[in-house]
Amino acid sequence: MKLSVVVPCYNEEAVLSRFDAAVRAVLERLAVAYELCYVDDGSADGTLARLRGLAQQHRGTTRYLSFSRNFGKEAAMLAGLRAATGDAVILMDADLQHPPELIGKMLDLYQLGHDQVVAKRSRHGDRRLRTALSRLYYRAVNTWVDVELTDGVGDFRLLSRKAVDALLSLPEYNRFSKGLFSWIGFDTVTFDYRNAAREAGETKWRLGSLVNYGIDGMLSFNCRPLRLAIHAGLGLAALAALYTLWIIGAAVVGGVTAPGYVTLVAIIAGLGGLQMVMLGLIGEYIGRIYYEAKRRPHFLVKESGPAGERSLVEESGAAAASGPADVTAASRTL
């Protein structure tokens, strides 16, 4: 069999050489045919130069492609999956927080017939507040979405060729890979590993990024928030009717009295805020429809290597133009 290791990179110059050496050492010990597929997601440092050097140093086992700008990790993973030619594909980060020594365990579980081998990290070393918020988020989101999302489970996993082809057949522009991995199903096994510290550089996940990522997870696999808006509207209408009856009854019994100004302002402000939230929710779904209708490519490639191979620029463009039915065929011909 042949194993492909797909590695999205964004400003990973400081750790890239160490990562490549660590992964290559593990793969050589396993005596398996392999390829390393690096995807430079529009890095602003020397990541691309390092990838050029690695591709020249390890011709035949190392390939790379570089985006014209930063398109995000979802696009980088999609590009890597399209480029991978192995019978099985491992997705992992370049910062060594995904321990390379776990590749052997993944392969052993894959040989047992599993199409997805998923590494679940512990929360060791995380701040207590972040851990608590993460657990609360996953508990809440799993009551809403149509697929199951597991705390600690990310992109570090092995996918069989069957699972990769299934992912590449999904045509949506707004991709939330955690949900897509769960949605395609197939035989899946999960194992735990201890959380590892980042070797070098800084995390790319800021508070705003995490919040937006959480919103994507909430909205990508269901339309229940829209149904909630209907229920909220019906509930408010019922409360208004009850309040009207109470006012009429109070006027009949005790006469007409002037209503409280503060109460009136509070009700108007509260209802106005609720309406803005509902409009924003509807706008999120409309915005997603807007991007889907454009059918723009997920990424643009400015360079790929090593020289002499078929250009990944042509590959990604052909796949985007041909549509979902041809994505798999395009990815396999490289």
SULWOKA-V127408 format. One record per pair of residues at least 24 apart in sequence whose C-alpha atoms are under 8 Angstrom apart, sorted by the first residue. I is the first residue (numbers start at 1). GAP is how many residues later the second one is. Records with the same first field share a line. If there is no record, write none. Layout:
I=GAP + GAP
This chain:
1=31 + 32 + 85 + 86
2=30 + 31 + 32 + 33 + 83 + 84 + 85 + 86
3=29 + 30 + 31 + 32 + 83 + 84 + 85 + 86 + 87
4=30 + 31 + 32 + 33 + 80 + 81 + 82 + 83 + 84 + 85 + 86
5=29 + 30 + 31 + 32 + 79 + 84 + 85 + 86 + 87
6=30 + 31 + 32 + 33 + 71 + 74 + 75 + 78 + 83 + 84 + 85 + 86
7=29 + 30 + 31 + 32 + 70 + 73 + 84 + 85 + 86 + 87
8=30 + 31 + 32 + 33 + 65 + 68 + 69 + 72 + 84 + 85 + 86
9=29 + 30 + 31 + 32 + 34 + 38 + 84 + 85
10=30 + 31 + 32 + 33 + 37
11=32 + 33 + 34 + 35 + 36
12=31 + 33 + 35 + 82 + 83 + 189
13=32 + 33 + 34 + 37
14=186 + 187
15=79 + 80 + 81 + 184 + 185 + 186
16=31 + 34 + 78 + 79
17=33
19=75 + 76 + 77
22=78
23=77 + 78
26=74 + 75 + 77 + 78
27=76
30=74
34=27 + 52
35=25 + 26 + 27 + 28 + 51
36=25 + 26 + 27
37=25 + 26 + 27 + 43 + 46 + 47
38=24 + 25 + 26 + 27 + 42
39=25 + 26 + 27 + 28 + 37 + 38 + 40 + 41
40=24 + 25 + 26 + 27 + 36
41=25 + 26 + 28 + 29 + 30 + 31 + 32 + 35
42=24 + 25 + 26 + 27 + 28 + 29
43=26 + 27
52=253 + 254
55=250 + 251
56=250
59=247
62=244
63=241 + 242 + 243
64=240 + 241 + 242
65=236 + 237 + 238 + 239 + 240 + 247
66=235 + 236 + 237 + 238
67=232 + 233 + 234 + 235 + 236
68=231 + 232 + 233 + 234
69=231
71=227 + 228
74=101 + 102 + 103
75=223 + 224
76=223
78=90
79=220 + 237
81=83 + 87 + 250
82=86 + 234 + 245 + 246 + 248 + 249 + 250
83=229 + 248 + 249 + 251
84=247 + 248
85=246 + 247 + 249
86=75
87=73 + 74
88=70 + 71 + 72 + 73
89=69 + 70 + 71 + 72 + 75
90=66 + 67 + 68 + 69
91=64 + 65 + 66 + 67
92=63 + 64 + 65
93=63
95=103 + 104 + 105 + 106
96=100 + 101 + 102 + 103
97=98 + 99 + 100 + 101 + 102
98=58 + 98
99=97
106=51 + 52
107=51
109=80
110=48 + 50
113=74
114=46 + 72 + 73 + 74 + 75
115=43 + 44 + 45 + 47 + 48 + 71 + 72 + 73
116=41 + 42 + 43 + 44 + 47 + 70 + 71 + 72 + 73
117=40 + 41 + 42 + 71 + 72 + 73 + 74
118=35 + 38 + 39 + 40 + 70 + 71 + 72 + 73
119=34 + 35 + 37 + 38 + 71 + 72 + 73 + 74
120=32 + 33 + 34 + 70 + 71 + 72 + 73
121=31 + 32 + 71 + 72 + 73 + 74
122=30 + 70 + 71 + 72 + 73
123=29 + 71 + 72
124=70 + 71
125=70
137=77
141=76 + 77
144=74 + 78 + 80
145=73 + 74 + 76 + 77 + 79
146=75 + 76
147=32 + 35 + 36 + 74
148=31 + 34
149=29 + 30 + 33
154=24
165=163
168=156 + 159 + 160
169=155 + 156 + 158 + 159
170=154
171=152 + 153
172=120
173=118 + 119 + 122 + 123 + 124 + 125
174=46 + 114 + 117 + 118
175=45
176=40 + 41 + 44
179=38 + 41 + 42
219=66
225=56
226=55 + 56
229=49
310=24
